[in-house]
Amino acid sequence: MVSADLARFIVGVIGNVISFGLFLSPVPTFYEIIKKKSVEEFKPDPYIATALNCMFWVFYGMPFVHPDSFLVITINSVGLLLEIIYLTIFFLYADYRGRTKVCISLLIELILVSIVIHITILALRGTKNRSLMVGIICDIFNILMYVSPLTIMKKVIKTRSVKYMPFTLSLASFFNGCIWMSYALIKFDIYILICNAIGVISGLLQLFIYAYYYLTGSKVEEIIEKKEPNKLEQNKVQLSVIEGPCKV
């Protein structure tokens, strides 16, 4: 019979693989940026937010904050590295305003994380109290990541078309939430459980909306494309960066 620790480790490894795939989802976007040598209408906001999210989860997984969370550290460390690479590419091809935004945002994030680390280590005693504070912060940012596709779903409902809704990313996000929710239940972790339970609900909602409008959607999008092709293309560019990768 498989022990709870072994089962948790196996589920955590699967979660690492799925999350890694989500972290790689922006690669086509940055390939286009490098190819065109311009960030055009792409925004750095999702990658800045994801970097902050990863930093908090890496800190949460530390033994002196929440013991036995090595797999939380591994995937979010990889995610943080990838986000830094994405932001570096963005910085290289952005204009002055874009570069300034990236630098200021990262500086603010580092200050915020530093404050949280110092308060956690110096003011709180014991892993229970430290897990409570850092876990709540992680949940807040992770939930924001999971609900971010609401902007795309609004577009789908308005146009009755799933043309720009990334089905594979929604499906992967759903499975990602399921895996990490299972991981949290095997050896109960309320903070990983809460945000990923919400992730599962969000993923189910996305998949339901996709299925409904895939089967019943009208040709509204095609009509808009014929009348205002430039506007549609701009919407496509904006929407392509809203769906940030989901974290543990």
PESULRA-V968498 format. One record per residue. PHI is phi in whole degrees, 0 to 359 (999 if undefined). D_FIRST is the distance of its C-alpha to the first C-alpha in Angstrom with 2 decimals. Layout:
BEGIN
phi: [PHI,PHI]
d_first: [D_FIRST,D_FIRST]
END
This chain:
BEGIN
phi: [999,287,287,297,295,293,299,296,295,298,297,296,294,299,298,298,295,295,296,298,298,292,297,276,301,282,306,302,299,283,296,295,298,295,297,270,56,201,276,47,264,292,247,275,307,299,281,294,294,294,299,296,301,296,299,293,290,298,294,301,282,296,304,276,251,220,300,59,234,302,290,289,293,300,290,283,293,297,299,297,299,294,295,296,296,300,291,294,297,300,300,294,250,272,278,300,297,296,295,297,298,297,296,294,297,294,297,298,297,297,295,298,296,298,297,298,298,295,296,298,283,273,260,251,243,89,292,296,292,293,297,299,292,291,298,297,298,299,298,302,289,291,296,299,294,292,269,301,294,302,294,288,297,297,296,298,295,293,266,56,219,258,305,247,261,285,299,298,290,296,294,295,296,297,296,299,296,297,296,287,291,295,302,289,279,298,234,314,226,300,284,291,295,300,293,278,296,294,298,296,297,298,296,298,297,299,293,296,296,299,297,297,279,292,273,243,299,268,262,303,297,295,294,299,298,288,278,226,299,293,295,295,295,296,297,298,298,295,290,292,249,285,284,281,296,274,252,290]
d_first: [0.00,3.80,6.34,9.43,11.64,10.12,10.07,13.53,14.70,14.00,15.72,18.41,19.16,19.62,21.80,23.76,24.54,25.75,27.71,29.25,30.51,32.07,33.69,35.25,36.70,40.09,40.72,43.06,45.03,45.69,46.44,49.21,50.43,50.72,52.30,54.88,55.25,55.27,52.87,55.15,53.85,50.30,49.38,47.35,46.12,42.59,41.92,43.49,41.35,38.15,39.02,39.40,36.13,34.32,36.15,35.05,31.36,31.51,33.08,30.55,27.69,29.52,27.91,30.99,30.70,27.04,24.59,21.34,22.90,23.40,22.51,25.09,27.62,27.04,27.62,30.46,32.12,32.18,33.46,36.14,37.29,37.64,39.54,41.88,42.52,43.29,45.61,47.31,48.10,49.34,51.48,53.05,54.19,54.96,58.40,59.47,58.26,54.81,54.51,55.73,53.21,50.29,51.59,52.37,49.08,47.02,49.23,48.69,44.92,44.93,47.09,44.85,41.64,43.56,44.68,41.20,39.86,42.76,42.48,38.74,39.07,42.42,42.50,38.96,37.08,33.34,30.52,30.46,34.08,33.83,30.83,32.83,35.87,34.38,31.72,34.50,36.54,33.71,33.05,36.77,37.07,33.85,34.92,38.30,36.68,34.73,37.87,40.20,40.02,41.99,45.11,44.17,43.30,46.75,48.28,46.45,47.63,51.16,51.58,49.40,48.07,44.71,46.52,45.55,42.17,39.46,36.95,34.44,34.51,34.07,31.10,29.50,30.24,28.55,25.31,25.62,25.86,22.87,20.58,21.88,21.81,18.06,17.82,20.00,18.10,14.67,16.60,19.79,22.74,25.68,27.87,25.66,24.77,28.45,29.90,27.24,27.34,31.06,30.35,28.45,31.44,33.87,32.15,32.16,35.83,36.69,35.10,36.81,40.15,39.78,39.07,41.92,44.54,43.45,44.25,47.22,48.59,52.29,54.22,55.20,53.67,55.62,58.80,58.28,57.65,60.97,62.92,61.41,59.47,59.84,58.44,55.44,54.71,54.93,52.42,50.07,50.33,49.70,46.72,45.01,44.30,43.33,39.73,38.11,34.61,31.98,30.21,27.04]
END
